[in-house]
Every structure is written in C-alpha cells, then in structure tokens.
Amino acid sequence: MLSAGLPQGAVPRIERPGPLRERVYETLLELITTRSLRPGRHLVESELAGHLGVSRQPVREALQRLSTEGWVDLRPAQGAFVHEPTEAEADQLRTVRTLLETEAARLAAARTGPAGISALDALCAAGERAVADGDMDRSVALNTAFHAKVVELAGNTVLAALAGQVERRVRRHHAPETGRRGRQAWAEHRDLIAALAGRDEQRATDIMRAHTQHPRRTYRERERG
C-alpha cells in the first residue's frame, strides 16, 4: 500500500490553480525517478488521488501517459505498477547517456567562460561538503545539477532536451552508484572543471566518457564475479 511505504508528507498535495493533469503527471514522474515510488510498486488510483488531493480521473490519465512512456506497466486485471527496467535496458540508457554527455563536455570546453566555471566550482564544492557530511541524497542531487550544468554550458538545446530525458531514466539506477562512489566522483568532476577551464576539448571528452561509463563497468565486473 502507498500509505505504508512512504513517510508522511513524502507525496506532495497538488495545489490549484494550474493544468491539473500535467501537474499530477509531473508529480508522479518525479516520485518514480527519485525512487520514492520504487520499481515494481503497485500504484492504486484511489490511494494516489487521496495523497495528491485530487480526483481519480487525472491520476488515471497520468498513469496512462506514464505507461505510454515506459515508466508504468498496466497489467490486465491487476492494475498499474512502476516499471522494473531490465539490466539490458539500463545498460542501453547508460550507453546513450555517455554519448550525449561526452559530446556536451566537448562543446562546453569550446565555449565555457569564467561564469560557467565558477558555477561548476560552486556545485562541486557543495557536493564535496555533502559527501563529507555523509549526506548521500544531497550529493546525488548535486551530482545531477552538476551534469545538467555541463549540458547547459554546451549550448545545444536539442542535446540538452535529449540528455534531460535520458538522465531522468538513468537516475533510478545511477543514484545509488553516485552515492557509493562519493569522493571519487567529485574528484572526477574537479578534473573535468580543469579541462573545461583550459578549453581542452579532448581532455574534457576523455574525462566525461570515463566518468559516465563507470557504473556500466562496475555492473559488468559484478556479473563476472
């Protein structure tokens, strides 16, 4: 049951006015991507509607849309469940993420000025403090913000839109790995900042490729035992 698995207040009530259908969809999507609603979780319309403070209709519409996009599985006579991606799906997502973010790093190295470097420095410092404080959730959130900033600095809006879609899907798998890597992940971010500041496109490309491929290598090493 939803009420038994989430702490009080974890599901925000939808405030009006606004495009209710869209806001219900965005809220549920965020709960899925942050793993507040974990893979395999049974999604009961009436419970979700009660937590969100809305009727069942926008919840039903949101679940249908999430099903179309691959976030939710609608099973006949059983209901809706958060999609459980296979490791093959996760591996494919990581591959696409590497391609997009490696190109973003190269483009960012060619055009990033002092303001962009300063913004990355601030995010990195905050991430390092989060690791030192043992705050995994904050470290993961800052990691997401750091990568989003690099993509933004690339200056390619199409790449940014695609990277944002992939990042959301990867986040369910990548967040635990980010937390486990801790200081090493942020040290790699520091190396990337140095490459961007030096406008070294090849170095930035190599660092980002190795950085984003790490979760994939880790999984394959575990599989080989």
PLY file of the C-alpha trace (Angstrom):
ply
format ascii 1.0
element vertex 225
property float x
property float y
property float z
element edge 224
property int vertex1
property int vertex2
end_header
0.00 0.00 0.00
1.25 3.50 -0.77
0.47 4.81 2.71
2.54 2.07 4.32
5.61 2.61 2.18
6.12 6.38 2.14
6.77 8.71 5.07
4.15 11.28 5.95
4.36 14.22 3.58
6.52 12.40 1.01
3.80 12.80 -1.62
3.05 16.50 -2.13
-0.58 17.54 -2.48
-1.34 19.17 -5.79
-2.13 22.85 -5.40
-4.61 24.59 -7.65
-4.90 26.51 -9.94
-2.89 25.09 -12.84
-3.04 22.41 -15.52
-4.02 19.67 -13.07
-3.49 16.76 -15.45
0.08 17.90 -16.17
0.90 18.56 -12.53
-0.28 15.14 -11.43
1.81 13.59 -14.20
4.94 15.56 -13.22
4.50 14.72 -9.54
4.17 11.01 -10.18
7.08 11.04 -12.61
9.31 12.74 -10.05
8.32 10.22 -7.38
9.25 7.40 -9.77
12.56 8.86 -10.92
13.66 9.62 -7.36
12.63 6.09 -6.32
10.11 7.33 -3.76
7.86 5.01 -5.75
10.18 2.09 -6.30
10.26 -0.31 -9.29
7.52 -2.92 -9.02
5.36 -0.77 -6.74
1.61 -1.24 -7.12
0.02 2.12 -7.92
-3.56 2.29 -6.66
-5.54 5.14 -8.22
-7.66 5.87 -5.16
-4.65 5.99 -2.84
-2.66 8.23 -5.14
-5.65 10.53 -5.59
-6.06 10.79 -1.81
-2.39 11.60 -1.22
-2.36 14.19 -4.01
-5.68 15.72 -3.05
-7.25 15.24 -6.47
-9.95 13.07 -8.06
-9.10 9.71 -9.63
-9.54 10.96 -13.21
-6.29 12.99 -13.52
-4.43 10.16 -11.76
-5.82 7.65 -14.26
-4.82 9.89 -17.17
-1.34 10.37 -15.71
-0.85 6.63 -15.27
-1.91 6.00 -18.86
0.59 8.60 -20.09
3.35 7.16 -17.89
2.55 3.73 -19.30
2.89 5.02 -22.86
6.27 6.49 -21.98
7.50 3.30 -20.33
7.51 4.42 -16.69
4.49 2.37 -15.61
3.22 -1.09 -16.56
-0.57 -1.50 -16.86
-1.42 -5.16 -16.24
-4.89 -6.52 -17.11
-6.95 -7.35 -14.01
-4.05 -6.29 -11.75
-3.62 -2.54 -12.17
-0.66 -0.21 -12.55
2.89 -0.93 -11.39
6.10 1.08 -11.54
8.13 -0.35 -14.41
11.09 -2.52 -13.44
13.74 -2.00 -16.13
15.88 -4.95 -17.09
19.63 -4.61 -16.80
19.77 -4.63 -20.60
17.53 -1.53 -20.65
19.69 0.15 -18.02
22.85 -0.64 -19.97
21.40 0.84 -23.14
20.44 4.00 -21.27
23.94 4.34 -19.83
25.38 3.98 -23.34
23.21 6.77 -24.70
23.98 8.93 -21.65
27.70 8.54 -22.29
27.31 9.56 -25.94
25.27 12.66 -25.11
27.26 13.88 -22.12
30.63 13.22 -23.76
29.63 15.47 -26.64
28.25 18.02 -24.17
31.62 18.12 -22.39
33.44 18.68 -25.67
31.12 21.53 -26.66
31.32 23.05 -23.18
35.12 23.05 -23.32
34.97 25.05 -26.53
32.69 27.78 -25.20
32.60 27.93 -21.39
33.75 31.20 -19.83
34.61 32.23 -16.26
30.97 32.44 -15.13
30.31 28.84 -16.17
33.48 27.60 -14.49
32.53 29.46 -11.32
29.08 27.84 -11.31
30.60 24.37 -11.69
33.13 25.13 -8.94
30.30 26.07 -6.57
28.35 22.88 -7.34
31.46 20.76 -6.89
32.32 22.39 -3.55
28.77 21.79 -2.33
28.95 18.16 -3.48
32.22 17.61 -1.66
30.71 19.03 1.52
27.70 16.73 1.16
29.99 13.72 0.90
31.99 14.87 3.93
28.73 15.24 5.86
27.54 11.79 4.78
24.51 13.32 3.05
24.00 10.92 0.16
20.70 12.40 -1.00
22.21 15.87 -1.31
25.31 14.51 -3.03
23.14 12.73 -5.61
21.03 15.86 -6.20
24.15 17.99 -6.64
25.64 15.42 -8.99
22.52 15.70 -11.15
22.78 19.50 -11.06
26.47 19.39 -11.99
25.88 17.23 -15.05
22.89 19.36 -16.07
25.08 22.47 -15.87
27.72 20.93 -18.13
25.00 20.10 -20.66
23.65 23.65 -20.38
27.11 25.10 -20.99
27.36 23.06 -24.19
24.83 25.47 -25.69
22.94 22.89 -27.77
19.25 22.93 -26.93
18.43 19.71 -28.78
21.22 17.85 -27.00
20.05 19.33 -23.69
16.48 18.12 -24.23
17.61 14.60 -25.12
20.11 14.47 -22.25
17.40 15.57 -19.82
15.09 12.75 -20.92
17.84 10.14 -20.64
19.08 11.47 -17.30
15.66 11.02 -15.76
15.58 7.40 -16.84
19.13 6.68 -15.76
18.67 8.35 -12.37
16.87 5.35 -10.84
19.94 3.17 -11.49
22.66 5.79 -11.22
21.76 7.46 -7.93
22.86 4.59 -5.65
26.12 4.27 -7.59
26.78 8.01 -7.26
26.38 7.76 -3.51
28.73 4.78 -3.25
31.49 6.45 -5.28
31.47 9.51 -3.05
34.72 11.46 -3.12
35.99 9.77 -6.28
33.04 11.01 -8.33
33.61 14.58 -7.18
37.36 14.30 -7.82
36.49 13.40 -11.42
34.23 16.45 -11.54
37.20 18.58 -10.44
39.29 17.12 -13.27
36.53 17.94 -15.73
36.31 21.53 -14.49
40.06 21.92 -15.05
39.73 20.61 -18.60
36.84 22.97 -19.33
38.71 25.93 -17.85
41.69 25.08 -20.06
39.42 24.73 -23.11
40.88 21.26 -23.64
38.17 19.56 -25.69
39.92 16.20 -25.95
40.68 16.03 -22.23
37.11 17.01 -21.34
35.79 14.34 -23.71
38.02 11.63 -22.23
37.17 12.53 -18.62
33.42 12.59 -19.21
33.49 9.33 -21.16
35.35 7.51 -18.37
33.19 9.14 -15.70
29.84 8.17 -17.23
31.00 4.65 -18.15
31.98 3.78 -14.58
28.54 2.41 -13.48
28.48 0.19 -16.57
31.95 -1.20 -15.85
31.06 -1.76 -12.20
27.98 -3.79 -13.11
29.87 -5.95 -15.59
32.62 -6.62 -13.05
29.99 -7.72 -10.52
28.43 -10.03 -13.11
31.80 -11.67 -13.81
32.16 -12.22 -10.05
0 1
1 2
2 3
3 4
4 5
5 6
6 7
7 8
8 9
9 10
10 11
11 12
12 13
13 14
14 15
15 16
16 17
17 18
18 19
19 20
20 21
21 22
22 23
23 24
24 25
25 26
26 27
27 28
28 29
29 30
30 31
31 32
32 33
33 34
34 35
35 36
36 37
37 38
38 39
39 40
40 41
41 42
42 43
43 44
44 45
45 46
46 47
47 48
48 49
49 50
50 51
51 52
52 53
53 54
54 55
55 56
56 57
57 58
58 59
59 60
60 61
61 62
62 63
63 64
64 65
65 66
66 67
67 68
68 69
69 70
70 71
71 72
72 73
73 74
74 75
75 76
76 77
77 78
78 79
79 80
80 81
81 82
82 83
83 84
84 85
85 86
86 87
87 88
88 89
89 90
90 91
91 92
92 93
93 94
94 95
95 96
96 97
97 98
98 99
99 100
100 101
101 102
102 103
103 104
104 105
105 106
106 107
107 108
108 109
109 110
110 111
111 112
112 113
113 114
114 115
115 116
116 117
117 118
118 119
119 120
120 121
121 122
122 123
123 124
124 125
125 126
126 127
127 128
128 129
129 130
130 131
131 132
132 133
133 134
134 135
135 136
136 137
137 138
138 139
139 140
140 141
141 142
142 143
143 144
144 145
145 146
146 147
147 148
148 149
149 150
150 151
151 152
152 153
153 154
154 155
155 156
156 157
157 158
158 159
159 160
160 161
161 162
162 163
163 164
164 165
165 166
166 167
167 168
168 169
169 170
170 171
171 172
172 173
173 174
174 175
175 176
176 177
177 178
178 179
179 180
180 181
181 182
182 183
183 184
184 185
185 186
186 187
187 188
188 189
189 190
190 191
191 192
192 193
193 194
194 195
195 196
196 197
197 198
198 199
199 200
200 201
201 202
202 203
203 204
204 205
205 206
206 207
207 208
208 209
209 210
210 211
211 212
212 213
213 214
214 215
215 216
216 217
217 218
218 219
219 220
220 221
221 222
222 223
223 224
